[in-house]
Structures are given as structure tokens and as C-alpha cells.
Amino acid sequence: MIEVRNLTKIYTAPGQKIVALDDVSLRVEKGEIFGIIGLSGAGKSTLIRCINMLEKPTRGSVFVDGVEITALNEKELRRARQKIGMIFQHFNLLSSRTVFDNVMFPLEIAGIPRKQAAERVRELLDLVGLADKADVYPAQLSGGQKQRVGIARALASSPKLLLSDEATSALDPQTTRSILNLLKDINRKFNLTILLITHDMNVIKEACDRVAVIADSRIVEVGNVLDVFSNPQTETSRSFVDTVINRDIPADLLQRSGGCDSGTISYLVRVSFIGASAGKPLISSMVKRYDVTANIIYGKIDRVKDTPFGYLTLELSGPSGQLNEALAFLRNNGLEVEVLEDV
Ligand SMILES: Nc1ncnc2c1ncn2[C@@H]1O[C@H](COP(=O)(O)OP(=O)(O)OP(=O)(O)O)[C@@H](O)[C@H]1O
């Protein structure tokens, strides 16, 4: 749906050149929710703004749904942009228009007859759960409701692609979750491709199928969100993952582990649960089956999009043969097992 090829954007400010994007290439498939995460200044906004040509790239090209958007003239670009919706951190609603008329606005611009447009607006307000707010003004709405209006407006011209520029950054965690749920619903219902930028790994965790990590104007990692959470490849990705699910064992807990009877050995192991394996009682089965003991040191279980996912750090003790068979049992049942140390 989106193909970005060797995109570079250099801003020229008095006396200096700022390289905001440096040779960035990226593919987003149709129907995905794709996240771009990076720290402030990494180049996220520039990237999303180059995708709908609100910003003109210095070099490189962008294709949206097979059309080279970077090669279009103004008139062609206006038409192409109707297929790209956008939502913003600060909603960008027109304060002098009612909710209804805000959503109507892009349909007016596109010259859709009033009656047909009004029907579409009502449909959209229903979709975002604001049918009862049609006649109120943006100032009378909460942040989450404003963003729902933003989403309805962005969907008015039935876009194939929705760009989200930090759309939940001004919202509290609960409202963020409800907006992300709405985006996931829309994605499923209409197979709408969504590209979102954020600095919050929780947003990636809740909503995205794939993620690109951007640092210092370059993409440093791209992958399935579950893969990036379970096995981040770069320091930047690791630190983002740690903001959501910290894999390190607190030092005081680690000190308490250790010491076992003669004839037995102990391993400190970290077990990663992903998907179906997170729902099975594998640890208790292992303990019964191999007659080993499992002391839970530290753990965290969460969900990545709709998939259960987590880590558990255990001190396993038992005769060495049984212990190794126990580890093999966990691995054969789809768990990732890392031996952190022999205790
Ligand atoms: N119009 C501009 N003129 C000059 N420099 C700019 C302009 N827009 C962005 N930059 C610079 O380009 C770099 C990337 O900025 P960008 O806004 O894309 O980052 P970001 O990752 O979206 O950050 P944030 O999360 O803070 O918005 C920064 O160094 C920024 O100062």
C-alpha cells in the first residue's frame, strides 16, 4: 500500500542544514496497522508528512496504492490526497463548526451533493459513537470525543490509507485505549491500512501488526511487533520495549535466589510466553512430570495487540538429567527458554 524508496529530507534553516530523514526505505502492506516509533526529533513527523506530500522530500520517492505520489502535479496530488485520511495530535477541528459540519467539511470540498453527504456524515458519526453529538461544538467535547470527530472526518472521503500523527499523545491511557480500539475496529471492518507514528511503545503494543523503529533520521529496525517485543535487535528497540515490559530482574530479587540441596542443581531461567502457550499450565505440568521445583522470581504477562505475551523468571531445581528434560519440555511446547545462569 505504501512504498517509501530512499527518502531523504533536508531542512535548510539559516546557517544550517538539518537532515530529518536519511535514505529511508519502507513498505507497508494493505490492511496492516503499521507503527513508526522514535524519540522526539527522530524524524517521524517528517516521514508521515512526506507520505502525503505535506512536506516535499529532498530525494527519493513515495508510492501510495501504486501511484508515485512524489511525481504528481498539484491537481493530481489533491485528487490522490482524497484517498489518504489523516488524524492529528491536537485534532485540528474547526471550532466555529458543529461536529456534524466538521465531518461534512471534506465532503463539501469534494463537491458531494448535500443530501448524500449528510447521510454519509450520519453514518460516520454512528461509526465513531457520536450520533448524539452532531449539533454540539468542539469546545463542548472531551479530548477522546474530539479525536472521534477527527477520525470520522478523516474517513469521510472513504480513504484507503489513514495516517495518524501522534493521535493519542494528548489523551489519558484509558481514552488512548478506546481510540486505539476504534482504529482497530475500522481497520478490520474496512481493511483500511493505518500508518501511525508515536513515541509511546504502549500504542505499538496495543494496536500495531508491524513496527519500524526510527532513530537519528534512519530506520534501525522493522519487524512484527511480537518479534520486536520478544527479541529486539537494537539498543533503541530494547529501550522502547523496556518502557512497557522490563525484562531485567530487579537486583534485590536476584540476590535472594540461589542455594540448593546436594545432588540437585539449579538454573535461573527466563521463559517467554507468546500466543497460545501463554494460556497453558505448562509450568505446573513440568513440575509434576519431571519432579523439579520452580521458584518464581519475577514475571510479567501482558498482551501485544490481541496476543498474550510475557516473561517469567524462574529458579528451577532438581537432578541435572530431570532438569534438562524439563527445559526441553518447555521448549517443545513453544516457549522460549533462556538459561540466565547456573546457580
Ligand atoms: N520545518 C522545519 N524546519 C527545520 N527543521 C525542521 C522542520 N521540521 C522538523 N525539523 C527538524 O527535523 C528533525 C526531525 O523532526 P520531526 O518533527 O520529523 O521529528 P519527530 O520524530 O516527529 O519529533 P517529535 O516527536 O518531537 O515531533 C528535528 O531535528 C527537527 O528539529
The ligand as an SDF file (V2000), in Angstrom:
LIG
                    3D

 31 33  0  0  0  0  0  0  0  0999 V2000
   10.1780   22.8730    9.1560 N   0  0  0  0  0  0  0  0  0  0  0  0
   11.3490   22.5370    9.6970 C   0  0  0  0  0  0  0  0  0  0  0  0
   12.4450   23.3180    9.5310 N   0  0  0  0  0  0  0  0  0  0  0  0
   13.6440   22.9730   10.0590 C   0  0  0  0  0  0  0  0  0  0  0  0
   13.8570   21.8530   10.7680 N   0  0  0  0  0  0  0  0  0  0  0  0
   12.8070   21.0230   10.9740 C   0  0  0  0  0  0  0  0  0  0  0  0
   11.4990   21.3300   10.4510 C   0  0  0  0  0  0  0  0  0  0  0  0
   10.6650   20.3150   10.8130 N   0  0  0  0  0  0  0  0  0  0  0  0
   11.4080   19.4400   11.5250 C   0  0  0  0  0  0  0  0  0  0  0  0
   12.6980   19.8520   11.6100 N   0  0  0  0  0  0  0  0  0  0  0  0
   13.8180   19.1370   12.2810 C   0  0  0  0  0  0  0  0  0  0  0  0
   13.9090   17.8580   11.6960 O   0  0  0  0  0  0  0  0  0  0  0  0
   14.1880   16.8630   12.6890 C   0  0  0  0  0  0  0  0  0  0  0  0
   13.0950   15.8180   12.6920 C   0  0  0  0  0  0  0  0  0  0  0  0
   11.8850   16.4280   13.1340 O   0  0  0  0  0  0  0  0  0  0  0  0
   10.4920   15.6700   13.2050 P   0  0  0  0  0  0  0  0  0  0  0  0
    9.4560   16.6650   13.6220 O   0  0  0  0  0  0  0  0  0  0  0  0
   10.2630   14.9220   11.9400 O   0  0  0  0  0  0  0  0  0  0  0  0
   10.7800   14.6250   14.3880 O   0  0  0  0  0  0  0  0  0  0  0  0
    9.7680   13.7850   15.2570 P   0  0  0  0  0  0  0  0  0  0  0  0
   10.3800   12.4520   15.4210 O   0  0  0  0  0  0  0  0  0  0  0  0
    8.3970   13.8480   14.6620 O   0  0  0  0  0  0  0  0  0  0  0  0
    9.7910   14.5660   16.6300 O   0  0  0  0  0  0  0  0  0  0  0  0
    8.5790   14.9650   17.6180 P   0  0  0  0  0  0  0  0  0  0  0  0
    8.0700   13.6760   18.1970 O   0  0  0  0  0  0  0  0  0  0  0  0
    9.2320   15.8480   18.6370 O   0  0  0  0  0  0  0  0  0  0  0  0
    7.5570   15.6850   16.7780 O   0  0  0  0  0  0  0  0  0  0  0  0
   14.3280   17.6370   14.0020 C   0  0  0  0  0  0  0  0  0  0  0  0
   15.6990   17.9000   14.2110 O   0  0  0  0  0  0  0  0  0  0  0  0
   13.5620   18.9110   13.7600 C   0  0  0  0  0  0  0  0  0  0  0  0
   14.0790   19.9620   14.5380 O   0  0  0  0  0  0  0  0  0  0  0  0
  1  2  1  0
  2  3  1  0
  2  7  2  0
  3  4  2  0
  4  5  1  0
  5  6  2  0
  6  7  1  0
  6 10  1  0
  7  8  1  0
  8  9  2  0
  9 10  1  0
 10 11  1  0
 11 12  1  0
 11 30  1  0
 12 13  1  0
 13 14  1  0
 13 28  1  0
 14 15  1  0
 15 16  1  0
 16 17  2  0
 16 18  1  0
 16 19  1  0
 19 20  1  0
 20 21  2  0
 20 22  1  0
 20 23  1  0
 23 24  1  0
 24 25  2  0
 24 26  1  0
 24 27  1  0
 28 29  1  0
 28 30  1  0
 30 31  1  0
M  END
$$$$
